[in-house]
Amino acid sequence: MLDDRGVPAVEPPVDHRLEAAINAVRATIQDVVIQHGVLHHG
């Protein structure tokens, strides 16, 4: 796998890992909010 400069990319860019972590946190928060809402309104 080569990056834009043609240099072998050993690891994904940091911003992609950060984005994945943020997405995981958002998904977890959504699950908690949904469960919390179901417990109180279901």
mmCIF entry with sequence, helices, sheets and N, C-alpha, C, O atoms, coordinates in Angstrom:
data_MODEL
# 
_entry.id   MODEL 
# 
_entity.id                         1 
_entity.type                       polymer 
_entity.pdbx_number_of_molecules   1 
# 
_entity_poly.entity_id                      1 
_entity_poly.type                           'polypeptide(L)' 
_entity_poly.nstd_linkage                   no 
_entity_poly.nstd_monomer                   no 
_entity_poly.pdbx_seq_one_letter_code       MLDDRGVPAVEPPVDHRLEAAINAVRATIQDVVIQHGVLHHG 
_entity_poly.pdbx_seq_one_letter_code_can   MLDDRGVPAVEPPVDHRLEAAINAVRATIQDVVIQHGVLHHG 
_entity_poly.pdbx_strand_id                 A 
# 
loop_
_entity_poly_seq.entity_id 
_entity_poly_seq.num 
_entity_poly_seq.mon_id 
_entity_poly_seq.hetero 
1 1  MET n 
1 2  LEU n 
1 3  ASP n 
1 4  ASP n 
1 5  ARG n 
1 6  GLY n 
1 7  VAL n 
1 8  PRO n 
1 9  ALA n 
1 10 VAL n 
1 11 GLU n 
1 12 PRO n 
1 13 PRO n 
1 14 VAL n 
1 15 ASP n 
1 16 HIS n 
1 17 ARG n 
1 18 LEU n 
1 19 GLU n 
1 20 ALA n 
1 21 ALA n 
1 22 ILE n 
1 23 ASN n 
1 24 ALA n 
1 25 VAL n 
1 26 ARG n 
1 27 ALA n 
1 28 THR n 
1 29 ILE n 
1 30 GLN n 
1 31 ASP n 
1 32 VAL n 
1 33 VAL n 
1 34 ILE n 
1 35 GLN n 
1 36 HIS n 
1 37 GLY n 
1 38 VAL n 
1 39 LEU n 
1 40 HIS n 
1 41 HIS n 
1 42 GLY n 
# 
_struct_asym.id          A 
_struct_asym.entity_id   1 
# 
_struct_conf.conf_type_id            HELX_P 
_struct_conf.id                      HELX_P1 
_struct_conf.pdbx_PDB_helix_id       AA1 
_struct_conf.beg_label_comp_id       VAL 
_struct_conf.beg_label_asym_id       A 
_struct_conf.beg_label_seq_id        14 
_struct_conf.pdbx_beg_PDB_ins_code   ? 
_struct_conf.end_label_comp_id       HIS 
_struct_conf.end_label_asym_id       A 
_struct_conf.end_label_seq_id        41 
_struct_conf.pdbx_end_PDB_ins_code   ? 
_struct_conf.beg_auth_comp_id        VAL 
_struct_conf.beg_auth_asym_id        A 
_struct_conf.beg_auth_seq_id         14 
_struct_conf.end_auth_comp_id        HIS 
_struct_conf.end_auth_asym_id        A 
_struct_conf.end_auth_seq_id         41 
_struct_conf.pdbx_PDB_helix_class    1 
_struct_conf.details                 ? 
_struct_conf.pdbx_PDB_helix_length   28 
# 
_struct_conf_type.id          HELX_P 
_struct_conf_type.criteria    ? 
_struct_conf_type.reference   ? 
# 
loop_
_atom_site.group_PDB 
_atom_site.id 
_atom_site.type_symbol 
_atom_site.label_atom_id 
_atom_site.label_alt_id 
_atom_site.label_comp_id 
_atom_site.label_asym_id 
_atom_site.label_entity_id 
_atom_site.label_seq_id 
_atom_site.pdbx_PDB_ins_code 
_atom_site.Cartn_x 
_atom_site.Cartn_y 
_atom_site.Cartn_z 
_atom_site.occupancy 
_atom_site.B_iso_or_equiv 
_atom_site.pdbx_formal_charge 
_atom_site.auth_seq_id 
_atom_site.auth_comp_id 
_atom_site.auth_asym_id 
_atom_site.auth_atom_id 
_atom_site.pdbx_PDB_model_num 
ATOM 1   N N  . MET A 1 1  ? 0.855   -1.197 0.000  1.00 0.00 ? 1  MET A N  1 
ATOM 2   C CA . MET A 1 1  ? 0.000   0.000  0.000  1.00 0.00 ? 1  MET A CA 1 
ATOM 3   C C  . MET A 1 1  ? 0.890   1.246  0.000  1.00 0.00 ? 1  MET A C  1 
ATOM 4   O O  . MET A 1 1  ? 1.794   1.371  0.826  1.00 0.00 ? 1  MET A O  1 
ATOM 5   N N  . LEU A 1 2  ? 0.631   2.150  -0.918 1.00 0.00 ? 2  LEU A N  1 
ATOM 6   C CA . LEU A 1 2  ? 1.438   3.365  -1.019 1.00 0.00 ? 2  LEU A CA 1 
ATOM 7   C C  . LEU A 1 2  ? 0.572   4.577  -0.706 1.00 0.00 ? 2  LEU A C  1 
ATOM 8   O O  . LEU A 1 2  ? -0.606  4.634  -1.061 1.00 0.00 ? 2  LEU A O  1 
ATOM 9   N N  . ASP A 1 3  ? 1.190   5.547  -0.031 1.00 0.00 ? 3  ASP A N  1 
ATOM 10  C CA . ASP A 1 3  ? 0.444   6.778  0.219  1.00 0.00 ? 3  ASP A CA 1 
ATOM 11  C C  . ASP A 1 3  ? 0.609   7.717  -0.974 1.00 0.00 ? 3  ASP A C  1 
ATOM 12  O O  . ASP A 1 3  ? 1.160   7.320  -2.000 1.00 0.00 ? 3  ASP A O  1 
ATOM 13  N N  . ASP A 1 4  ? 0.136   8.959  -0.848 1.00 0.00 ? 4  ASP A N  1 
ATOM 14  C CA . ASP A 1 4  ? 0.152   9.891  -1.977 1.00 0.00 ? 4  ASP A CA 1 
ATOM 15  C C  . ASP A 1 4  ? 1.567   10.178 -2.469 1.00 0.00 ? 4  ASP A C  1 
ATOM 16  O O  . ASP A 1 4  ? 1.747   10.525 -3.636 1.00 0.00 ? 4  ASP A O  1 
ATOM 17  N N  . ARG A 1 5  ? 2.581   10.042 -1.602 1.00 0.00 ? 5  ARG A N  1 
ATOM 18  C CA . ARG A 1 5  ? 3.954   10.344 -1.991 1.00 0.00 ? 5  ARG A CA 1 
ATOM 19  C C  . ARG A 1 5  ? 4.659   9.115  -2.548 1.00 0.00 ? 5  ARG A C  1 
ATOM 20  O O  . ARG A 1 5  ? 5.826   9.200  -2.932 1.00 0.00 ? 5  ARG A O  1 
ATOM 21  N N  . GLY A 1 6  ? 3.967   7.962  -2.600 1.00 0.00 ? 6  GLY A N  1 
ATOM 22  C CA . GLY A 1 6  ? 4.594   6.760  -3.099 1.00 0.00 ? 6  GLY A CA 1 
ATOM 23  C C  . GLY A 1 6  ? 5.463   6.076  -2.063 1.00 0.00 ? 6  GLY A C  1 
ATOM 24  O O  . GLY A 1 6  ? 6.260   5.200  -2.400 1.00 0.00 ? 6  GLY A O  1 
ATOM 25  N N  . VAL A 1 7  ? 5.317   6.464  -0.807 1.00 0.00 ? 7  VAL A N  1 
ATOM 26  C CA . VAL A 1 7  ? 6.092   5.851  0.266  1.00 0.00 ? 7  VAL A CA 1 
ATOM 27  C C  . VAL A 1 7  ? 5.241   4.750  0.890  1.00 0.00 ? 7  VAL A C  1 
ATOM 28  O O  . VAL A 1 7  ? 4.049   4.956  1.117  1.00 0.00 ? 7  VAL A O  1 
ATOM 29  N N  . PRO A 1 8  ? 5.824   3.588  1.171  1.00 0.00 ? 8  PRO A N  1 
ATOM 30  C CA . PRO A 1 8  ? 5.045   2.518  1.800  1.00 0.00 ? 8  PRO A CA 1 
ATOM 31  C C  . PRO A 1 8  ? 4.420   2.998  3.105  1.00 0.00 ? 8  PRO A C  1 
ATOM 32  O O  . PRO A 1 8  ? 5.099   3.539  3.977  1.00 0.00 ? 8  PRO A O  1 
ATOM 33  N N  . ALA A 1 9  ? 3.112   2.787  3.219  1.00 0.00 ? 9  ALA A N  1 
ATOM 34  C CA . ALA A 1 9  ? 2.403   3.204  4.426  1.00 0.00 ? 9  ALA A CA 1 
ATOM 35  C C  . ALA A 1 9  ? 2.270   1.994  5.341  1.00 0.00 ? 9  ALA A C  1 
ATOM 36  O O  . ALA A 1 9  ? 1.518   1.067  5.042  1.00 0.00 ? 9  ALA A O  1 
ATOM 37  N N  . VAL A 1 10 ? 2.993   2.000  6.446  1.00 0.00 ? 10 VAL A N  1 
ATOM 38  C CA . VAL A 1 10 ? 2.977   0.864  7.366  1.00 0.00 ? 10 VAL A CA 1 
ATOM 39  C C  . VAL A 1 10 ? 1.726   0.908  8.236  1.00 0.00 ? 10 VAL A C  1 
ATOM 40  O O  . VAL A 1 10 ? 1.093   -0.120 8.476  1.00 0.00 ? 10 VAL A O  1 
ATOM 41  N N  . GLU A 1 11 ? 1.373   2.098  8.704  1.00 0.00 ? 11 GLU A N  1 
ATOM 42  C CA . GLU A 1 11 ? 0.194   2.246  9.557  1.00 0.00 ? 11 GLU A CA 1 
ATOM 43  C C  . GLU A 1 11 ? -0.771  3.228  8.910  1.00 0.00 ? 11 GLU A C  1 
ATOM 44  O O  . GLU A 1 11 ? -0.352  4.087  8.135  1.00 0.00 ? 11 GLU A O  1 
ATOM 45  N N  . PRO A 1 12 ? -2.051  3.111  9.218  1.00 0.00 ? 12 PRO A N  1 
ATOM 46  C CA . PRO A 1 12 ? -3.001  4.101  8.713  1.00 0.00 ? 12 PRO A CA 1 
ATOM 47  C C  . PRO A 1 12 ? -2.722  5.459  9.347  1.00 0.00 ? 12 PRO A C  1 
ATOM 48  O O  . PRO A 1 12 ? -2.153  5.524  10.437 1.00 0.00 ? 12 PRO A O  1 
ATOM 49  N N  . PRO A 1 13 ? -3.111  6.535  8.686  1.00 0.00 ? 13 PRO A N  1 
ATOM 50  C CA . PRO A 1 13 ? -2.886  7.861  9.263  1.00 0.00 ? 13 PRO A CA 1 
ATOM 51  C C  . PRO A 1 13 ? -3.574  7.984  10.616 1.00 0.00 ? 13 PRO A C  1 
ATOM 52  O O  . PRO A 1 13 ? -4.595  7.345  10.870 1.00 0.00 ? 13 PRO A O  1 
ATOM 53  N N  . VAL A 1 14 ? -3.003  8.810  11.472 1.00 0.00 ? 14 VAL A N  1 
ATOM 54  C CA . VAL A 1 14 ? -3.528  8.961  12.830 1.00 0.00 ? 14 VAL A CA 1 
ATOM 55  C C  . VAL A 1 14 ? -4.959  9.471  12.801 1.00 0.00 ? 14 VAL A C  1 
ATOM 56  O O  . VAL A 1 14 ? -5.784  9.051  13.613 1.00 0.00 ? 14 VAL A O  1 
ATOM 57  N N  . ASP A 1 15 ? -5.265  10.381 11.864 1.00 0.00 ? 15 ASP A N  1 
ATOM 58  C CA . ASP A 1 15 ? -6.606  10.951 11.843 1.00 0.00 ? 15 ASP A CA 1 
ATOM 59  C C  . ASP A 1 15 ? -7.655  9.888  11.532 1.00 0.00 ? 15 ASP A C  1 
ATOM 60  O O  . ASP A 1 15 ? -8.790  9.988  11.999 1.00 0.00 ? 15 ASP A O  1 
ATOM 61  N N  . HIS A 1 16 ? -7.292  8.869  10.748 1.00 0.00 ? 16 HIS A N  1 
ATOM 62  C CA . HIS A 1 16 ? -8.248  7.802  10.475 1.00 0.00 ? 16 HIS A CA 1 
ATOM 63  C C  . HIS A 1 16 ? -8.509  6.986  11.731 1.00 0.00 ? 16 HIS A C  1 
ATOM 64  O O  . HIS A 1 16 ? -9.647  6.597  11.993 1.00 0.00 ? 16 HIS A O  1 
ATOM 65  N N  . ARG A 1 17 ? -7.460  6.722  12.513 1.00 0.00 ? 17 ARG A N  1 
ATOM 66  C CA . ARG A 1 17 ? -7.666  5.974  13.755 1.00 0.00 ? 17 ARG A CA 1 
ATOM 67  C C  . ARG A 1 17 ? -8.495  6.806  14.723 1.00 0.00 ? 17 ARG A C  1 
ATOM 68  O O  . ARG A 1 17 ? -9.365  6.282  15.418 1.00 0.00 ? 17 ARG A O  1 
ATOM 69  N N  . LEU A 1 18 ? -8.217  8.114  14.764 1.00 0.00 ? 18 LEU A N  1 
ATOM 70  C CA . LEU A 1 18 ? -8.976  8.986  15.653 1.00 0.00 ? 18 LEU A CA 1 
ATOM 71  C C  . LEU A 1 18 ? -10.438 9.012  15.234 1.00 0.00 ? 18 LEU A C  1 
ATOM 72  O O  . LEU A 1 18 ? -11.334 8.962  16.077 1.00 0.00 ? 18 LEU A O  1 
ATOM 73  N N  . GLU A 1 19 ? -10.676 9.092  13.927 1.00 0.00 ? 19 GLU A N  1 
ATOM 74  C CA . GLU A 1 19 ? -12.048 9.119  13.420 1.00 0.00 ? 19 GLU A CA 1 
ATOM 75  C C  . GLU A 1 19 ? -12.772 7.828  13.794 1.00 0.00 ? 19 GLU A C  1 
ATOM 76  O O  . GLU A 1 19 ? -13.935 7.861  14.196 1.00 0.00 ? 19 GLU A O  1 
ATOM 77  N N  . ALA A 1 20 ? -12.089 6.697  13.663 1.00 0.00 ? 20 ALA A N  1 
ATOM 78  C CA . ALA A 1 20 ? -12.699 5.418  14.017 1.00 0.00 ? 20 ALA A CA 1 
ATOM 79  C C  . ALA A 1 20 ? -13.037 5.382  15.505 1.00 0.00 ? 20 ALA A C  1 
ATOM 80  O O  . ALA A 1 20 ? -14.094 4.884  15.894 1.00 0.00 ? 20 ALA A O  1 
ATOM 81  N N  . ALA A 1 21 ? -12.139 5.910  16.334 1.00 0.00 ? 21 ALA A N  1 
ATOM 82  C CA . ALA A 1 21 ? -12.395 5.927  17.776 1.00 0.00 ? 21 ALA A CA 1 
ATOM 83  C C  . ALA A 1 21 ? -13.593 6.808  18.093 1.00 0.00 ? 21 ALA A C  1 
ATOM 84  O O  . ALA A 1 21 ? -14.438 6.441  18.908 1.00 0.00 ? 21 ALA A O  1 
ATOM 85  N N  . ILE A 1 22 ? -13.668 7.971  17.451 1.00 0.00 ? 22 ILE A N  1 
ATOM 86  C CA . ILE A 1 22 ? -14.799 8.877  17.688 1.00 0.00 ? 22 ILE A CA 1 
ATOM 87  C C  . ILE A 1 22 ? -16.097 8.209  17.253 1.00 0.00 ? 22 ILE A C  1 
ATOM 88  O O  . ILE A 1 22 ? -17.106 8.304  17.952 1.00 0.00 ? 22 ILE A O  1 
ATOM 89  N N  . ASN A 1 23 ? -16.082 7.533  16.106 1.00 0.00 ? 23 ASN A N  1 
ATOM 90  C CA . ASN A 1 23 ? -17.283 6.846  15.636 1.00 0.00 ? 23 ASN A CA 1 
ATOM 91  C C  . ASN A 1 23 ? -17.712 5.770  16.622 1.00 0.00 ? 23 ASN A C  1 
ATOM 92  O O  . ASN A 1 23 ? -18.906 5.595  16.863 1.00 0.00 ? 23 ASN A O  1 
ATOM 93  N N  . ALA A 1 24 ? -16.752 5.044  17.196 1.00 0.00 ? 24 ALA A N  1 
ATOM 94  C CA . ALA A 1 24 ? -17.075 3.998  18.163 1.00 0.00 ? 24 ALA A CA 1 
ATOM 95  C C  . ALA A 1 24 ? -17.709 4.607  19.408 1.00 0.00 ? 24 ALA A C  1 
ATOM 96  O O  . ALA A 1 24 ? -18.679 4.073  19.947 1.00 0.00 ? 24 ALA A O  1 
ATOM 97  N N  . VAL A 1 25 ? -17.148 5.735  19.862 1.00 0.00 ? 25 VAL A N  1 
ATOM 98  C CA . VAL A 1 25 ? -17.712 6.394  21.046 1.00 0.00 ? 25 VAL A CA 1 
ATOM 99  C C  . VAL A 1 25 ? -19.127 6.879  20.761 1.00 0.00 ? 25 VAL A C  1 
ATOM 100 O O  . VAL A 1 25 ? -20.020 6.726  21.594 1.00 0.00 ? 25 VAL A O  1 
ATOM 101 N N  . ARG A 1 26 ? -19.332 7.465  19.582 1.00 0.00 ? 26 ARG A N  1 
ATOM 102 C CA . ARG A 1 26 ? -20.667 7.950  19.227 1.00 0.00 ? 26 ARG A CA 1 
ATOM 103 C C  . ARG A 1 26 ? -21.669 6.800  19.191 1.00 0.00 ? 26 ARG A C  1 
ATOM 104 O O  . ARG A 1 26 ? -22.796 6.944  19.664 1.00 0.00 ? 26 ARG A O  1 
ATOM 105 N N  . ALA A 1 27 ? -21.262 5.657  18.632 1.00 0.00 ? 27 ALA A N  1 
ATOM 106 C CA . ALA A 1 27 ? -22.151 4.503  18.560 1.00 0.00 ? 27 ALA A CA 1 
ATOM 107 C C  . ALA A 1 27 ? -22.504 4.017  19.960 1.00 0.00 ? 27 ALA A C  1 
ATOM 108 O O  . ALA A 1 27 ? -23.652 3.664  20.230 1.00 0.00 ? 27 ALA A O  1 
ATOM 109 N N  . THR A 1 28 ? -21.508 4.001  20.853 1.00 0.00 ? 28 THR A N  1 
ATOM 110 C CA . THR A 1 28 ? -21.751 3.567  22.229 1.00 0.00 ? 28 THR A CA 1 
ATOM 111 C C  . THR A 1 28 ? -22.718 4.519  22.917 1.00 0.00 ? 28 THR A C  1 
ATOM 112 O O  . THR A 1 28 ? -23.637 4.081  23.608 1.00 0.00 ? 28 THR A O  1 
ATOM 113 N N  . ILE A 1 29 ? -22.515 5.817  22.732 1.00 0.00 ? 29 ILE A N  1 
ATOM 114 C CA . ILE A 1 29 ? -23.406 6.804  23.351 1.00 0.00 ? 29 ILE A CA 1 
ATOM 115 C C  . ILE A 1 29 ? -24.821 6.632  22.815 1.00 0.00 ? 29 ILE A C  1 
ATOM 116 O O  . ILE A 1 29 ? -25.784 6.695  23.580 1.00 0.00 ? 29 ILE A O  1 
ATOM 117 N N  . GLN A 1 30 ? -24.956 6.416  21.510 1.00 0.00 ? 30 GLN A N  1 
ATOM 118 C CA . GLN A 1 30 ? -26.284 6.218  20.930 1.00 0.00 ? 30 GLN A CA 1 
ATOM 119 C C  . GLN A 1 30 ? -26.961 5.005  21.555 1.00 0.00 ? 30 GLN A C  1 
ATOM 120 O O  . GLN A 1 30 ? -28.145 5.062  21.886 1.00 0.00 ? 30 GLN A O  1 
ATOM 121 N N  . ASP A 1 31 ? -26.221 3.903  21.723 1.00 0.00 ? 31 ASP A N  1 
ATOM 122 C CA . ASP A 1 31 ? -26.796 2.700  22.318 1.00 0.00 ? 31 ASP A CA 1 
ATOM 123 C C  . ASP A 1 31 ? -27.276 2.985  23.734 1.00 0.00 ? 31 ASP A C  1 
ATOM 124 O O  . ASP A 1 31 ? -28.365 2.558  24.117 1.00 0.00 ? 31 ASP A O  1 
ATOM 125 N N  . VAL A 1 32 ? -26.474 3.704  24.513 1.00 0.00 ? 32 VAL A N  1 
ATOM 126 C CA . VAL A 1 32 ? -26.843 4.009  25.894 1.00 0.00 ? 32 VAL A CA 1 
ATOM 127 C C  . VAL A 1 32 ? -28.084 4.892  25.927 1.00 0.00 ? 32 VAL A C  1 
ATOM 128 O O  . VAL A 1 32 ? -28.990 4.667  26.730 1.00 0.00 ? 32 VAL A O  1 
ATOM 129 N N  . VAL A 1 33 ? -28.126 5.898  25.055 1.00 0.00 ? 33 VAL A N  1 
ATOM 130 C CA . VAL A 1 33 ? -29.279 6.803  25.017 1.00 0.00 ? 33 VAL A CA 1 
ATOM 131 C C  . VAL A 1 33 ? -30.537 6.035  24.637 1.00 0.00 ? 33 VAL A C  1 
ATOM 132 O O  . VAL A 1 33 ? -31.596 6.236  25.232 1.00 0.00 ? 33 VAL A O  1 
ATOM 133 N N  . ILE A 1 34 ? -30.423 5.153  23.645 1.00 0.00 ? 34 ILE A N  1 
ATOM 134 C CA . ILE A 1 34 ? -31.582 4.370  23.207 1.00 0.00 ? 34 ILE A CA 1 
ATOM 135 C C  . ILE A 1 34 ? -32.062 3.473  24.350 1.00 0.00 ? 34 ILE A C  1 
ATOM 136 O O  . ILE A 1 34 ? -33.259 3.418  24.632 1.00 0.00 ? 34 ILE A O  1 
ATOM 137 N N  . GLN A 1 35 ? -31.143 2.776  25.002 1.00 0.00 ? 35 GLN A N  1 
ATOM 138 C CA . GLN A 1 35 ? -31.522 1.887  26.099 1.00 0.00 ? 35 GLN A CA 1 
ATOM 139 C C  . GLN A 1 35 ? -32.138 2.692  27.237 1.00 0.00 ? 35 GLN A C  1 
ATOM 140 O O  . GLN A 1 35 ? -33.133 2.271  27.827 1.00 0.00 ? 35 GLN A O  1 
ATOM 141 N N  . HIS A 1 36 ? -31.560 3.832  27.545 1.00 0.00 ? 36 HIS A N  1 
ATOM 142 C CA . HIS A 1 36 ? -32.070 4.691  28.614 1.00 0.00 ? 36 HIS A CA 1 
ATOM 143 C C  . HIS A 1 36 ? -33.477 5.154  28.272 1.00 0.00 ? 36 HIS A C  1 
ATOM 144 O O  . HIS A 1 36 ? -34.360 5.160  29.129 1.00 0.00 ? 36 HIS A O  1 
ATOM 145 N N  . GLY A 1 37 ? -33.683 5.542  27.018 1.00 0.00 ? 37 GLY A N  1 
ATOM 146 C CA . GLY A 1 37 ? -35.003 5.991  26.584 1.00 0.00 ? 37 GLY A CA 1 
ATOM 147 C C  . GLY A 1 37 ? -36.023 4.863  26.656 1.00 0.00 ? 37 GLY A C  1 
ATOM 148 O O  . GLY A 1 37 ? -37.161 5.081  27.071 1.00 0.00 ? 37 GLY A O  1 
ATOM 149 N N  . VAL A 1 38 ? -35.623 3.658  26.254 1.00 0.00 ? 38 VAL A N  1 
ATOM 150 C CA . VAL A 1 38 ? -36.540 2.517  26.286 1.00 0.00 ? 38 VAL A CA 1 
ATOM 151 C C  . VAL A 1 38 ? -36.909 2.186  27.728 1.00 0.00 ? 38 VAL A C  1 
ATOM 152 O O  . VAL A 1 38 ? -38.063 1.875  28.021 1.00 0.00 ? 38 VAL A O  1 
ATOM 153 N N  . LEU A 1 39 ? -35.937 2.254  28.620 1.00 0.00 ? 39 LEU A N  1 
ATOM 154 C CA . LEU A 1 39 ? -36.215 1.933  30.017 1.00 0.00 ? 39 LEU A CA 1 
ATOM 155 C C  . LEU A 1 39 ? -37.231 2.909  30.609 1.00 0.00 ? 39 LEU A C  1 
ATOM 156 O O  . LEU A 1 39 ? -38.063 2.520  31.428 1.00 0.00 ? 39 LEU A O  1 
ATOM 157 N N  . HIS A 1 40 ? -37.163 4.175  30.195 1.00 0.00 ? 40 HIS A N  1 
ATOM 158 C CA . HIS A 1 40 ? -38.034 5.174  30.796 1.00 0.00 ? 40 HIS A CA 1 
ATOM 159 C C  . HIS A 1 40 ? -39.337 5.361  30.038 1.00 0.00 ? 40 HIS A C  1 
ATOM 160 O O  . HIS A 1 40 ? -40.322 5.816  30.618 1.00 0.00 ? 40 HIS A O  1 
ATOM 161 N N  . HIS A 1 41 ? -39.366 5.020  28.746 1.00 0.00 ? 41 HIS A N  1 
ATOM 162 C CA . HIS A 1 41 ? -40.557 5.307  27.950 1.00 0.00 ? 41 HIS A CA 1 
ATOM 163 C C  . HIS A 1 41 ? -41.200 4.039  27.392 1.00 0.00 ? 41 HIS A C  1 
ATOM 164 O O  . HIS A 1 41 ? -42.279 4.110  26.804 1.00 0.00 ? 41 HIS A O  1 
ATOM 165 N N  . GLY A 1 42 ? -40.560 2.879  27.563 1.00 0.00 ? 42 GLY A N  1 
ATOM 166 C CA . GLY A 1 42 ? -41.058 1.661  26.930 1.00 0.00 ? 42 GLY A CA 1 
ATOM 167 C C  . GLY A 1 42 ? -42.124 0.980  27.753 1.00 0.00 ? 42 GLY A C  1 
ATOM 168 O O  . GLY A 1 42 ? -42.643 -0.062 27.351 1.00 0.00 ? 42 GLY A O  1 
# 
